[in-house]
């Protein structure tokens, strides 16, 4: 049986990855700060700790066959991930699976892409078994607009009609579970995308169809988008998100790859499937007639 260390177990990808690993017969060890945030009956061995705690990381890595490296977004995320990768190499972990981002490169104008690329380079330099997963924009990221859509029937972003091959988190988790349990070659880099590139007006149309209520998309100026994020995110994170959307608007995230199907044996989920599955979150509440 393969034993897998899961970091980021309480995040969006981690919560989907844990059951995907169990379905493949893996034993899962989760490194978490707050075990209470794991779902009831999760089935994982729990090590309490933080990725910045070398002792907790060493204990969590002890005896595992593979490790999934994902950390919360933070200014020191790249340095934290590099330190965990060093610990995995020192522990003799057979395969380190790194969650990166599509189009990661160290000369990118997007800070998050630069950070991911720096970690990729560091991991390659360790000379240990590793696989890099580069997902595109998460479809589940649309849930951040759900309250606004339900209340107003509108949402906005600075992207125009540029298409993005957005991917469902459940497919990211499926691909990660496959490579953590031995699929694919060491050193591989897999770009994880949806089955087609979609525009935000198409997303609005899919939400309209799924909810039965009209949904419209507004193309907003970057400065207005940044102003709307003020107070909701730390300044560095808001600025990085604006850079991400500029990357999408330039058409740099439209490429489609079949890695999800190759790794999981199933086609990538569609936008329409996502909106049907999450329609309730975007649907206006109905006030009963008096």
Helices and strands as residue ranges (DSSP letters): E 3-7, H 12-23, E 27-32, G 35-37, E 45-48, H 54-61, E 66-69, H 77-91, E 95-99, H 111-126, E 130-135, G 139-145, H 146-152, E 154-157, H 169-180, E 189-192, H 200-211, E 216-219, H 222-229, H 235-249, H 259-264, H 271-277, H 279-282
